[in-house]
Amino acid sequence: MSRNVTVGLDGSPESRAAAEWAAREARLRGAPLRLVHVWEPVPEPMAQAPLLGAETQAHWSERSEMGAPPAEGWGRIPRETAEGLRLRHPGVHVDREQIPGRPVDVLAEASKDAELLVLGSRGLSGIGGFLVGSVGMAVIAHTDTPVVLVRSGEHAADEHEKDPAGIPSAATAYRPVVLGLDTDHPDDTVIAFAFDEAARRQTSLRVVHGWILPPYYVSSLPAAPEVGTELGRQDAAALAQVLSPWRQKYPAVEVLEESRLGSPANHVIDASREASLVVVGRRIRRSPIGAHIGPVTHAVLHHATAPVAVIAHD
Protein backbone atom coordinates (compact mmCIF):
# COMPACT_ATOMS: atom_id res chain seq x y z
CA MET A 1 0.00 0.00 0.00
CA SER A 2 1.34 3.42 -0.95
CA ARG A 3 1.83 5.73 2.02
CA ASN A 4 1.43 9.39 1.26
CA VAL A 5 0.01 12.66 2.50
CA THR A 6 -3.29 13.21 0.66
CA VAL A 7 -5.02 16.57 0.37
CA GLY A 8 -8.52 17.30 -0.88
CA LEU A 9 -8.41 20.09 -3.48
CA ASP A 10 -11.25 22.13 -4.93
CA GLY A 11 -9.48 25.38 -5.86
CA SER A 12 -10.81 27.35 -2.89
CA PRO A 13 -8.44 29.46 -0.73
CA GLU A 14 -8.86 27.05 2.18
CA SER A 15 -8.00 24.01 0.06
CA ARG A 16 -4.93 25.81 -1.31
CA ALA A 17 -3.82 26.58 2.24
CA ALA A 18 -4.38 22.92 3.08
CA ALA A 19 -2.25 21.88 0.08
CA GLU A 20 0.62 24.13 1.20
CA TRP A 21 0.46 22.72 4.73
CA ALA A 22 0.29 19.17 3.35
CA ALA A 23 3.41 19.79 1.24
CA ARG A 24 5.32 20.97 4.32
CA GLU A 25 4.12 17.92 6.24
CA ALA A 26 5.09 15.60 3.39
CA ARG A 27 8.61 17.03 3.49
CA LEU A 28 8.82 16.45 7.26
CA ARG A 29 7.67 12.85 6.78
CA GLY A 30 9.74 12.15 3.66
CA ALA A 31 6.50 11.07 1.97
CA PRO A 32 4.96 11.85 -1.44
CA LEU A 33 2.08 14.31 -1.70
CA ARG A 34 -1.13 13.34 -3.47
CA LEU A 35 -3.61 15.97 -4.66
CA VAL A 36 -7.14 14.61 -4.98
CA HIS A 37 -9.47 16.82 -6.98
CA VAL A 38 -13.08 15.65 -6.73
CA TRP A 39 -15.82 16.56 -9.16
CA GLU A 40 -19.44 15.51 -9.06
CA PRO A 41 -21.01 14.39 -12.37
CA VAL A 42 -24.07 16.35 -13.45
CA PRO A 43 -27.17 15.05 -11.62
CA GLU A 44 -29.54 13.02 -13.74
CA PRO A 45 -32.48 15.48 -13.41
CA MET A 46 -30.22 18.32 -14.55
CA ALA A 47 -28.91 16.29 -17.45
CA GLN A 48 -32.50 15.77 -18.62
CA ALA A 49 -33.66 19.34 -18.02
CA PRO A 50 -34.88 20.93 -21.28
CA LEU A 51 -33.61 24.35 -20.12
CA LEU A 52 -30.05 23.10 -20.56
CA GLY A 53 -30.50 22.76 -24.30
CA ALA A 54 -29.43 19.93 -26.57
CA GLU A 55 -25.84 21.14 -26.95
CA THR A 56 -25.28 21.44 -23.19
CA GLN A 57 -26.90 18.07 -22.54
CA ALA A 58 -24.66 16.47 -25.15
CA HIS A 59 -21.61 18.13 -23.57
CA TRP A 60 -22.41 16.82 -20.08
CA SER A 61 -23.38 13.36 -21.32
CA GLU A 62 -20.24 12.97 -23.38
CA ARG A 63 -17.94 14.05 -20.57
CA SER A 64 -19.74 11.85 -18.02
CA GLU A 65 -19.34 8.82 -20.28
CA MET A 66 -15.64 9.63 -20.71
CA GLY A 67 -15.21 9.98 -16.96
CA ALA A 68 -13.93 13.51 -17.54
CA PRO A 69 -14.53 16.63 -15.42
CA PRO A 70 -17.21 19.02 -16.70
CA ALA A 71 -14.94 21.90 -17.77
CA GLU A 72 -11.38 22.60 -18.79
CA GLY A 73 -10.88 24.80 -15.72
CA TRP A 74 -11.29 21.80 -13.49
CA GLY A 75 -8.22 20.17 -15.02
CA ARG A 76 -6.27 23.39 -14.70
CA ILE A 77 -6.77 23.63 -10.92
CA PRO A 78 -4.87 20.47 -9.91
CA ARG A 79 -2.29 20.92 -12.66
CA GLU A 80 -1.38 24.49 -11.71
CA THR A 81 -1.52 23.67 -8.00
CA ALA A 82 0.86 20.75 -8.46
CA GLU A 83 3.26 22.85 -10.52
CA GLY A 84 3.30 25.58 -7.88
CA LEU A 85 3.86 23.13 -5.04
CA ARG A 86 6.80 21.53 -6.85
CA LEU A 87 8.41 24.96 -7.25
CA ARG A 88 7.84 26.03 -3.65
CA HIS A 89 8.65 22.67 -2.08
CA PRO A 90 11.57 21.16 -4.01
CA GLY A 91 12.24 17.57 -3.11
CA VAL A 92 8.57 16.77 -2.44
CA HIS A 93 7.13 14.35 -4.99
CA VAL A 94 3.68 15.62 -6.02
CA ASP A 95 1.03 13.50 -7.76
CA ARG A 96 -2.39 14.74 -8.82
CA GLU A 97 -5.60 12.88 -9.50
CA GLN A 98 -9.12 13.81 -10.55
CA ILE A 99 -11.86 11.47 -9.36
CA PRO A 100 -15.60 11.70 -10.07
CA GLY A 101 -18.08 11.07 -7.29
CA ARG A 102 -19.40 12.45 -4.04
CA PRO A 103 -16.60 14.31 -2.21
CA VAL A 104 -17.24 12.52 1.10
CA ASP A 105 -17.06 9.08 -0.51
CA VAL A 106 -14.05 9.85 -2.70
CA LEU A 107 -11.99 11.47 0.06
CA ALA A 108 -12.84 8.75 2.59
CA GLU A 109 -11.75 6.11 0.07
CA ALA A 110 -8.59 8.04 -0.88
CA SER A 111 -7.62 8.30 2.78
CA LYS A 112 -7.22 4.52 3.01
CA ASP A 113 -3.94 4.74 1.11
CA ALA A 114 -2.67 7.73 3.09
CA GLU A 115 -0.73 8.33 6.28
CA LEU A 116 -2.64 11.57 6.63
CA LEU A 117 -5.59 13.31 4.95
CA VAL A 118 -5.56 17.12 4.87
CA LEU A 119 -8.64 19.29 4.31
CA GLY A 120 -9.34 23.01 4.34
CA SER A 121 -11.50 24.96 6.79
CA ARG A 122 -13.00 28.36 6.04
CA GLY A 123 -12.53 31.30 8.39
CA LEU A 124 -15.56 33.06 9.79
CA SER A 125 -15.03 36.79 9.42
CA GLY A 126 -15.78 38.68 12.61
CA ILE A 127 -16.41 35.53 14.65
CA GLY A 128 -13.85 33.75 16.80
CA GLY A 129 -14.01 30.47 14.96
CA PHE A 130 -13.71 28.55 11.72
CA LEU A 131 -16.23 26.82 9.54
CA VAL A 132 -15.79 23.09 9.10
CA GLY A 133 -18.16 22.25 6.27
CA SER A 134 -20.42 19.24 6.06
CA VAL A 135 -17.96 17.43 3.79
CA GLY A 136 -15.09 17.89 6.24
CA MET A 137 -17.14 16.78 9.23
CA ALA A 138 -18.51 13.74 7.37
CA VAL A 139 -15.05 12.67 6.19
CA ILE A 140 -13.63 13.00 9.72
CA ALA A 141 -16.50 10.96 11.10
CA HIS A 142 -16.14 8.14 8.56
CA THR A 143 -12.42 7.53 8.14
CA ASP A 144 -9.95 5.86 10.47
CA THR A 145 -7.04 7.78 8.91
CA PRO A 146 -5.75 10.85 10.78
CA VAL A 147 -7.33 14.00 9.33
CA VAL A 148 -5.85 17.50 9.59
CA LEU A 149 -8.03 20.59 9.17
CA VAL A 150 -6.19 23.72 7.98
CA ARG A 151 -7.86 27.10 8.16
CA SER A 152 -7.98 29.52 5.27
CA GLY A 153 -5.08 31.97 5.41
CA GLU A 154 -2.72 29.60 7.22
CA HIS A 155 0.95 30.36 6.43
CA ALA A 156 4.20 28.57 7.25
CA ALA A 157 5.28 31.44 9.50
CA ASP A 158 2.16 30.93 11.65
CA GLU A 159 3.62 27.62 12.85
CA HIS A 160 6.91 29.16 13.99
CA GLU A 161 8.09 31.47 16.76
CA LYS A 162 8.62 35.11 15.81
CA ASP A 163 12.17 36.20 15.10
CA PRO A 164 14.12 38.39 17.57
CA ALA A 165 12.58 41.50 16.00
CA GLY A 166 9.07 40.16 16.60
CA ILE A 167 8.45 39.45 12.91
CA PRO A 168 6.75 36.20 11.80
CA SER A 169 9.26 33.90 10.12
CA ALA A 170 9.34 30.34 8.82
CA ALA A 171 13.08 30.20 9.60
CA THR A 172 12.66 30.12 13.40
CA ALA A 173 11.85 27.17 15.66
CA TYR A 174 8.43 25.55 15.51
CA ARG A 175 5.85 26.47 18.09
CA PRO A 176 4.84 23.62 20.44
CA VAL A 177 2.53 20.82 19.38
CA VAL A 178 -0.55 20.79 21.64
CA LEU A 179 -2.20 17.53 22.68
CA GLY A 180 -5.65 17.54 24.25
CA LEU A 181 -5.55 14.45 26.47
CA ASP A 182 -8.32 12.53 28.19
CA THR A 183 -6.60 10.91 31.19
CA ASP A 184 -9.66 8.77 31.96
CA HIS A 185 -9.40 7.03 28.57
CA PRO A 186 -5.92 7.74 27.17
CA ASP A 187 -5.27 6.17 23.79
CA ASP A 188 -1.81 5.21 22.57
CA THR A 189 -2.61 6.05 18.94
CA VAL A 190 -3.44 9.67 19.78
CA ILE A 191 -0.48 10.12 22.12
CA ALA A 192 2.00 8.54 19.70
CA PHE A 193 0.82 10.79 16.87
CA ALA A 194 1.37 13.91 18.99
CA PHE A 195 4.84 12.83 20.12
CA ASP A 196 5.81 11.94 16.54
CA GLU A 197 4.72 15.35 15.27
CA ALA A 198 6.64 17.13 18.01
CA ALA A 199 9.74 15.03 17.25
CA ARG A 200 9.51 15.80 13.52
CA ARG A 201 9.33 19.51 14.26
CA GLN A 202 12.03 19.30 16.95
CA THR A 203 9.76 21.19 19.30
CA SER A 204 8.07 20.66 22.64
CA LEU A 205 4.80 18.87 23.31
CA ARG A 206 2.29 20.76 25.43
CA VAL A 207 -0.19 18.31 26.93
CA VAL A 208 -3.40 19.96 28.08
CA HIS A 209 -5.99 18.28 30.27
CA GLY A 210 -9.06 20.06 31.59
CA TRP A 211 -11.04 18.57 34.43
CA ILE A 212 -14.48 19.39 35.79
CA LEU A 213 -15.24 19.55 39.51
CA PRO A 214 -17.70 16.78 40.47
CA PRO A 215 -21.16 18.24 41.26
CA TYR A 216 -21.13 17.00 44.86
CA TYR A 217 -17.97 19.06 45.55
CA VAL A 218 -19.26 22.36 44.17
CA SER A 219 -21.26 23.39 47.24
CA SER A 220 -18.46 22.53 49.66
CA LEU A 221 -15.67 24.26 47.73
CA PRO A 222 -16.16 27.80 49.15
CA ALA A 223 -15.98 26.46 52.71
CA ALA A 224 -13.12 24.04 52.03
CA PRO A 225 -10.96 25.29 49.12
CA GLU A 226 -8.35 22.69 49.97
CA VAL A 227 -10.72 20.12 48.43
CA GLY A 228 -10.22 21.68 45.00
CA THR A 229 -6.48 21.83 45.58
CA GLU A 230 -6.33 18.15 46.43
CA LEU A 231 -8.44 17.17 43.43
CA GLY A 232 -6.13 19.24 41.21
CA ARG A 233 -3.10 17.49 42.66
CA GLN A 234 -4.65 14.09 41.99
CA ASP A 235 -5.48 15.02 38.42
CA ALA A 236 -1.96 16.33 37.76
CA ALA A 237 -0.54 13.09 39.17
CA ALA A 238 -2.78 11.05 36.86
CA LEU A 239 -1.61 13.10 33.87
CA ALA A 240 2.05 12.60 34.82
CA GLN A 241 1.49 8.85 35.18
CA VAL A 242 -0.03 8.54 31.70
CA LEU A 243 2.86 10.45 30.13
CA SER A 244 5.71 8.81 32.06
CA PRO A 245 6.37 5.93 29.60
CA TRP A 246 6.12 8.31 26.65
CA ARG A 247 8.75 10.59 28.13
CA GLN A 248 11.08 7.60 28.21
CA LYS A 249 10.21 6.60 24.63
CA TYR A 250 10.79 10.15 23.32
CA PRO A 251 13.61 11.54 25.49
CA ALA A 252 14.39 14.31 22.99
CA VAL A 253 10.87 15.76 23.20
CA GLU A 254 10.33 18.29 25.98
CA VAL A 255 6.94 17.68 27.57
CA LEU A 256 4.93 20.45 29.22
CA GLU A 257 2.05 19.13 31.34
CA GLU A 258 -0.98 21.30 32.09
CA SER A 259 -3.80 20.04 34.29
CA ARG A 260 -6.42 22.76 34.70
CA LEU A 261 -9.86 23.10 36.23
CA GLY A 262 -12.46 23.97 33.63
CA SER A 263 -13.68 23.08 30.15
CA PRO A 264 -11.24 20.76 28.33
CA ALA A 265 -12.23 22.26 24.98
CA ASN A 266 -11.66 25.84 26.13
CA HIS A 267 -8.20 25.03 27.50
CA VAL A 268 -7.15 23.34 24.25
CA ILE A 269 -8.54 26.22 22.19
CA ASP A 270 -6.62 28.72 24.33
CA ALA A 271 -3.41 26.71 23.90
CA SER A 272 -3.91 26.58 20.12
CA ARG A 273 -3.07 30.28 19.85
CA GLU A 274 0.60 29.48 20.48
CA ALA A 275 0.71 26.08 18.74
CA SER A 276 2.05 24.78 15.44
CA LEU A 277 -0.43 21.90 15.52
CA VAL A 278 -3.24 20.72 17.80
CA VAL A 279 -3.89 16.99 18.25
CA VAL A 280 -7.20 15.59 19.54
CA GLY A 281 -8.82 12.16 19.48
CA ARG A 282 -12.08 10.81 18.12
CA ARG A 283 -13.54 7.53 19.32
CA ILE A 284 -14.54 5.27 16.42
CA ARG A 285 -18.26 4.53 16.47
CA ARG A 286 -19.50 1.88 14.07
CA SER A 287 -23.18 2.72 14.50
CA PRO A 288 -24.62 4.57 11.48
CA ILE A 289 -26.63 6.83 13.80
CA GLY A 290 -25.63 9.15 16.60
CA ALA A 291 -22.70 11.51 17.04
CA HIS A 292 -19.39 10.41 15.53
CA ILE A 293 -17.31 13.35 16.76
CA GLY A 294 -17.16 14.06 20.48
CA PRO A 295 -18.10 17.50 21.88
CA VAL A 296 -14.53 18.48 22.81
CA THR A 297 -13.11 17.60 19.39
CA HIS A 298 -16.09 19.27 17.69
CA ALA A 299 -15.48 22.52 19.60
CA VAL A 300 -11.72 22.45 18.95
CA LEU A 301 -12.28 21.90 15.23
CA HIS A 302 -14.43 25.01 14.99
CA HIS A 303 -12.45 27.36 17.21
CA ALA A 304 -8.77 26.40 17.30
CA THR A 305 -6.52 28.90 15.52
CA ALA A 306 -3.87 26.34 14.52
CA PRO A 307 -4.21 23.31 12.23
CA VAL A 308 -6.04 20.49 14.04
CA ALA A 309 -5.25 16.79 13.66
CA VAL A 310 -8.10 14.41 14.54
CA ILE A 311 -6.93 10.91 15.37
CA ALA A 312 -9.50 8.10 15.29
CA HIS A 313 -9.15 5.42 17.95
CA ASP A 314 -11.09 2.50 19.41
C-alpha positions, 0 to 999 in steps of 0.5 A: 500500500502506498503511504502518502500525504493526501489533500482534498483540493477544490481550488478554494483558498482554504483548500490551497492553504491545506495543500501548502500545509500538506506539502510541508508535512510531506517534506517532514515525513519524507513522503509523497504528496497526493492531490485529490481533486473531486468533481461531481457528475451532473445530476440526472435530473439536470442532465435531462432538463430541457432548459439546458438545451441539446448542446449542453446536454450532449456536452455533459453526457459525453464528458460523463461517459468519458469519466472527464470533469465538466470543464477545462478549468477543473483540469487546470486547478490540480495541474497548476496547484501541483506545478506551484507546489513543486516549485515552492517545495523542491524535493517533495514528490507531487502527484495529482488525481481527478476522481468523479463522485461524491466528495465525502465518498471519494476522500474517505476512500482516498484516505485509506492509502494515506498516512494523513488526509488534509482538508481546508477549513473556512474562516468566519469573518468577525467571529472567533471560529472557523467553519468546518463544512459538512464534507469535512465533518462527514469525512472526519467521522467516517475515516480511520485515517488521521485528518488534519483541518487547515484554516484559510489563510494559514501560512508557514510562519504561523507555525513558527516562533517570531524572530528576535525583532518580533516578525513572523518567520518560517526560519525560526523554531516551531511552536509547540505541538498541543495535545488535548488528552483525556486521562480517563481514557488515554489512547496510545494512537493519539499520544504517539501521533502527537509525540511523533509530530513534536519530534519531527518539528524538533519542538516541545509537546504541550499536553493539556488536560481540563477537568471538571469539579464533580457536582457534589464538591461544588457546594463545599468548595467555598468552605473548604478550598483545599478540596479543590487543591487536592483534586487538582493534585490528583489530576496532575498526578494522573496526567504525569502517570499517563505520560511517564512511559512516553517521556522515556520513549521520546527523550528528545521531546520536551513535555509540558504538562498542564492540568487545569480546572475547567472546560477541556475544549476551552483550555485546548482552544486557548493553547492553540493560539501558540501552537504549530499543531493541535492533536485531539482524538475521536472515538470510532463509532461503528453505529450509522446513527448518533454523534461520531465526533465528540463535543470536545473535538467538535469545539476544537475543530471550529475554534482552534486557531492552529491546524487540528489533527483528529486521530480516530481510535477504538 
